Amino acid sequence: MAVKSIQLGQVWRNAESHQNFLVTKIYNEVFTQYAILRRADSTAATSDSVRVKVQKSADGATLPGYTFTQDSQDF
């Protein structure tokens, strides 16, 4: 599902592991935008961050392999 823009604090769910991830940083490298994600659970302090390339389309932006969770009630 595409959103208007990827923003800090958004929660996305990994399609494979079904774990929730929090967007902690967004940055640009030349023509590409990346989001840094950290697990949104009690292991967040010890787990590694994940870097995901943002895909943009006419519908908006999305993170491949992740689903935006804040439109659903699946928290």
FITINU-361401 format. One line per field, with one value per atom (N, C-alpha, C, O, CB): atom name; x, y, z; residue in three letters. Coordinates in pm, whole numbers, always signed. Each point is the difference from the previous one (the first is absolute). Last residue first. Glycine has a CB too. Layout:
<sites>
atome	(CA; ...)
c1	(X; ...)
c2	(Y; ...)
c3	(Z; ...)
residu	(ALA; ...)
</sites>
This chain:
<sites>
atome	(N; CA; C; O; CB; N; CA; C; O; CB; N; CA; C; O; CB; N; CA; C; O; CB; N; CA; C; O; CB; N; CA; C; O; CB; N; CA; C; O; CB; N; CA; C; O; CB; N; CA; C; O; CB; N; CA; C; O; CB; N; CA; C; O; CB; N; CA; C; O; CB; N; CA; C; O; CB; N; CA; C; O; CB; N; CA; C; O; CB; N; CA; C; O; CB; N; CA; C; O; CB; N; CA; C; O; CB; N; CA; C; O; CB; N; CA; C; O; CB; N; CA; C; O; CB; N; CA; C; O; CB; N; CA; C; O; CB; N; CA; C; O; CB; N; CA; C; O; CB; N; CA; C; O; CB; N; CA; C; O; CB; N; CA; C; O; CB; N; CA; C; O; CB; N; CA; C; O; CB; N; CA; C; O; CB; N; CA; C; O; CB; N; CA; C; O; CB; N; CA; C; O; CB; N; CA; C; O; CB; N; CA; C; O; CB; N; CA; C; O; CB; N; CA; C; O; CB; N; CA; C; O; CB; N; CA; C; O; CB; N; CA; C; O; CB; N; CA; C; O; CB; N; CA; C; O; CB; N; CA; C; O; CB; N; CA; C; O; CB; N; CA; C; O; CB; N; CA; C; O; CB; N; CA; C; O; CB; N; CA; C; O; CB; N; CA; C; O; CB; N; CA; C; O; CB; N; CA; C; O; CB; N; CA; C; O; CB; N; CA; C; O; CB; N; CA; C; O; CB; N; CA; C; O; CB; N; CA; C; O; CB; N; CA; C; O; CB; N; CA; C; O; CB; N; CA; C; O; CB; N; CA; C; O; CB; N; CA; C; O; CB; N; CA; C; O; CB; N; CA; C; O; CB; N; CA; C; O; CB; N; CA; C; O; CB; N; CA; C; O; CB; N; CA; C; O; CB; N; CA; C; O; CB; N; CA; C; O; CB; N; CA; C; O; CB; N; CA; C; O; CB; N; CA; C; O; CB; N; CA; C; O; CB; N; CA; C; O; CB)
c1	(-221; +117; +28; +95; -142; -296; +76; +116; +88; -154; -307; -7; +80; -37; -188; +298; -74; +0; +66; -4; +167; -134; -86; -122; +213; +375; -81; -137; -82; +292; +174; -95; -97; -101; +272; +135; -30; -109; -108; +175; +289; -137; -22; +35; -116; +531; -64; -139; -27; +252; +93; +9; -66; +2; +206; -67; -16; +23; +98; -25; -263; +122; -18; -86; +135; -280; -14; +137; +100; -321; -88; +126; -29; -100; +222; -454; +66; +130; +65; -286; -78; -89; +59; -73; -20; +336; -105; -96; -63; +81; +458; -84; -103; +1; +33; +456; -100; -74; +59; +81; +177; -49; -110; -96; +154; +388; -138; -36; +73; -56; +353; -15; -148; -82; +293; +44; -91; -12; -19; -110; +426; -7; -83; +28; +199; -181; -18; -12; -77; -35; +341; -89; -3; +93; -45; +51; +60; -107; -116; +305; -234; -9; +61; +10; -218; +156; +110; -3; +97; -96; -334; +128; +119; +110; -227; -343; +42; +138; +76; -314; -69; +137; +57; +108; -159; -408; +92; +145; +89; -276; -123; -32; +106; +82; -198; +78; -86; -46; -119; +43; +526; -111; -76; +60; +67; +117; +42; -122; -112; +295; +7; -104; +63; +108; -258; +248; +64; -110; -72; +299; -233; -57; +77; +29; -260; +326; +8; -68; -3; +217; -174; -33; +0; -48; -90; +384; -69; -26; +85; +24; +157; -139; -85; -113; +194; +354; -14; -148; -71; +300; -230; +132; -21; -63; +144; -373; +15; +145; +91; -287; -140; +104; +8; -50; +177; -392; -21; +109; +24; -277; +125; +76; -36; -27; +217; -409; +78; +80; +43; -30; -465; +88; +72; -63; -90; -35; -22; +98; +119; -201; -154; +121; -39; -99; +223; -335; -20; +132; +84; -317; +126; +44; -20; +11; +157; -236; -117; +37; -82; -56; +412; +7; -120; -20; +266; -224; +47; -9; -54; +205; -268; -89; +40; -87; +46; +108; +75; -91; -67; +285; -386; +11; +73; -34; -178; +197; -15; +21; +85; -7; -167; +23; -35; -108; +58; +219; -95; +38; +118; -161; +308; -101; -105; -80; +118; +215; +51; -115; -102; +307; -305; +33; +54; -27; -150; +30; +57; +45; +74; -1; -485; +145; +42; -79; +78; -429; +37; +150; +64; -292; +87; -39; +46; +82; -66; -132; +77; -57; -120; +178; -54; -83; +89; +94; -278)
c2	(-349; +29; -112; +7; +235; -165; -121; +20; -86; +8; +345; -10; -120; -60; +171; +221; -115; +2; +84; -217; +461; +8; -116; +8; +108; -75; +96; +25; +69; +34; -392; -58; +99; -42; -121; +56; +110; -46; -38; +214; -508; +49; +108; -17; -206; -29; +50; +52; +46; +13; -217; -103; +38; -77; +6; +470; -136; -103; +7; +70; +424; -71; -144; -70; +224; +335; -125; -57; +40; -84; +519; -67; -127; -9; +231; +23; +44; -76; -40; +96; -69; -21; +50; +25; -222; +197; +102; -11; +99; -103; -179; -16; +111; +88; -340; +51; +104; -29; -49; +218; -429; -4; +104; +3; -249; +172; +45; -8; +51; +102; -447; +98; +32; -91; +7; -86; -40; +113; +116; -268; -51; +106; -51; -106; +201; -215; -51; +118; +93; -305; +105; +77; -63; -70; +282; -500; +84; +76; -42; -119; +3; -50; +99; +120; -246; +194; -91; -51; -62; -3; +367; +57; -87; +52; +56; -247; +108; +54; +37; +21; -414; -27; +110; -17; -224; +230; +13; -26; +33; -101; +242; -89; +16; +91; -255; +315; +71; -97; -28; +190; -120; -79; +77; +71; -281; +477; -71; -73; +51; +121; +93; -58; -70; -58; +29; +419; -85; -45; +81; +40; +51; +9; -97; -113; +177; +219; -118; +29; +114; -186; +265; +26; -132; -102; +305; +7; -108; +39; +61; -230; +401; -1; -103; -26; +102; +85; +42; +2; +93; -189; -59; -20; +23; -81; -87; +282; -10; -24; +54; +98; -261; +80; -28; -102; +104; -95; +2; +87; +111; -146; -248; +98; -16; -110; +109; -254; +86; +105; +98; -287; -171; +81; +99; +85; -110; -469; +143; +73; -32; +7; -501; +82; +147; +38; -220; -361; +143; +74; -29; +14; -517; +86; +145; +36; -209; -248; +61; +81; +18; -208; -57; -32; +50; -41; +50; +57; -136; -35; -104; +122; +421; -99; -143; -87; +249; +293; -82; -111; -67; +118; +438; -142; -75; +12; +1; +530; -88; -144; -26; +208; +359; -141; -83; +13; +26; +507; -93; -143; -32; +193; +232; -45; -93; -55; +264; +130; -51; -40; +68; +76; -158; +98; -69; -117; +271; -200; -73; +104; +92; -290; +285; +12; -84; -23; +256; -288; +125; +25; +40; +53; -597; +115; +127; -6; -130; -417; +123; +107; +7; -64; -507; +117; +125; +11; -137)
c3	(+1516; +82; +96; +78; -97; -357; +29; +95; +5; -225; -30; +145; +50; +101; -105; -454; +50; +153; +61; -267; -40; -54; +50; -4; -199; +313; +74; -61; +60; +11; -230; +96; +60; +57; -7; -523; +92; +94; -45; -127; -65; -12; +105; +116; -204; -194; +122; -32; -111; +208; -426; +103; +130; +96; -201; -200; -50; +111; +74; -301; +273; +35; -45; +54; +145; -387; +73; +31; -60; -52; -91; +33; +79; +71; -69; -381; +122; +20; -97; +198; -494; +115; +130; +96; -213; -298; -9; +119; +38; -289; +358; -119; -1; +87; -88; +275; -24; -130; -97; +221; +284; -138; -15; +77; -100; +373; -18; -148; -85; +287; +91; -108; -20; -15; -97; +574; -107; -100; +37; +120; +303; -100; -117; -56; +126; +487; -136; -94; +27; +57; +443; -87; -138; -39; +169; +330; -104; -76; -8; -12; +550; -138; -98; +28; +33; +423; -32; -143; -44; +281; -52; +42; -41; -21; +211; -262; -90; +35; -90; +59; +229; -42; -89; -57; +72; +155; +113; -36; +79; +67; -540; +111; +108; -6; -149; -344; +95; +108; +13; -192; -182; +53; +106; +81; -130; -335; +121; +54; -4; +59; -547; +84; +120; -10; -191; -216; +99; +97; +57; -78; -518; +134; +90; -39; -51; -412; +85; +133; +47; -158; -445; +139; +76; -50; -15; -416; +70; +146; +65; -218; -194; -46; +72; -40; -181; +448; -139; -39; +37; -92; +492; -61; -149; -68; +247; +312; -145; -35; +62; -96; +497; -63; -149; -48; +263; +306; -146; -59; +49; -29; +480; -77; -148; -48; +218; +170; +89; -74; +61; +97; -186; -84; +90; +63; -267; +355; +10; -91; -1; +239; -220; -6; -1; -62; -61; +237; -25; +8; +85; +6; -242; +110; -41; -117; +195; -341; +64; +124; +90; -175; -267; +143; +80; +115; -137; -463; +28; +148; +36; -231; +25; -62; +34; +6; -190; +488; -93; -52; +78; +42; +61; +35; -111; -118; +254; +66; -115; +45; +85; -245; +362; +31; -123; -57; +304; -145; -59; +37; +18; -209; +306; +95; -57; +75; +40; -440; +126; +91; +6; -28; -500; +102; +125; +24; -114; -478; +113; +102; -35; -113; -204; +19; +120; +92; -192; -104; -65; +11; -98; +148; -48; +82; -71; -92; +308; -362; -12; +94; +22; -262; +245; +0; +0; +79; +42)
residu	(PHE; PHE; PHE; PHE; PHE; ASP; ASP; ASP; ASP; ASP; GLN; GLN; GLN; GLN; GLN; SER; SER; SER; SER; SER; ASP; ASP; ASP; ASP; ASP; GLN; GLN; GLN; GLN; GLN; THR; THR; THR; THR; THR; PHE; PHE; PHE; PHE; PHE; THR; THR; THR; THR; THR; TYR; TYR; TYR; TYR; TYR; GLY; GLY; GLY; GLY; GLY; PRO; PRO; PRO; PRO; PRO; LEU; LEU; LEU; LEU; LEU; THR; THR; THR; THR; THR; ALA; ALA; ALA; ALA; ALA; GLY; GLY; GLY; GLY; GLY; ASP; ASP; ASP; ASP; ASP; ALA; ALA; ALA; ALA; ALA; SER; SER; SER; SER; SER; LYS; LYS; LYS; LYS; LYS; GLN; GLN; GLN; GLN; GLN; VAL; VAL; VAL; VAL; VAL; LYS; LYS; LYS; LYS; LYS; VAL; VAL; VAL; VAL; VAL; ARG; ARG; ARG; ARG; ARG; VAL; VAL; VAL; VAL; VAL; SER; SER; SER; SER; SER; ASP; ASP; ASP; ASP; ASP; SER; SER; SER; SER; SER; THR; THR; THR; THR; THR; ALA; ALA; ALA; ALA; ALA; ALA; ALA; ALA; ALA; ALA; THR; THR; THR; THR; THR; SER; SER; SER; SER; SER; ASP; ASP; ASP; ASP; ASP; ALA; ALA; ALA; ALA; ALA; ARG; ARG; ARG; ARG; ARG; ARG; ARG; ARG; ARG; ARG; LEU; LEU; LEU; LEU; LEU; ILE; ILE; ILE; ILE; ILE; ALA; ALA; ALA; ALA; ALA; TYR; TYR; TYR; TYR; TYR; GLN; GLN; GLN; GLN; GLN; THR; THR; THR; THR; THR; PHE; PHE; PHE; PHE; PHE; VAL; VAL; VAL; VAL; VAL; GLU; GLU; GLU; GLU; GLU; ASN; ASN; ASN; ASN; ASN; TYR; TYR; TYR; TYR; TYR; ILE; ILE; ILE; ILE; ILE; LYS; LYS; LYS; LYS; LYS; THR; THR; THR; THR; THR; VAL; VAL; VAL; VAL; VAL; LEU; LEU; LEU; LEU; LEU; PHE; PHE; PHE; PHE; PHE; ASN; ASN; ASN; ASN; ASN; GLN; GLN; GLN; GLN; GLN; HIS; HIS; HIS; HIS; HIS; SER; SER; SER; SER; SER; GLU; GLU; GLU; GLU; GLU; ALA; ALA; ALA; ALA; ALA; ASN; ASN; ASN; ASN; ASN; ARG; ARG; ARG; ARG; ARG; TRP; TRP; TRP; TRP; TRP; VAL; VAL; VAL; VAL; VAL; GLN; GLN; GLN; GLN; GLN; GLY; GLY; GLY; GLY; GLY; LEU; LEU; LEU; LEU; LEU; GLN; GLN; GLN; GLN; GLN; ILE; ILE; ILE; ILE; ILE; SER; SER; SER; SER; SER; LYS; LYS; LYS; LYS; LYS; VAL; VAL; VAL; VAL; VAL; ALA; ALA; ALA; ALA; ALA; MET; MET; MET; MET; MET)
</sites>
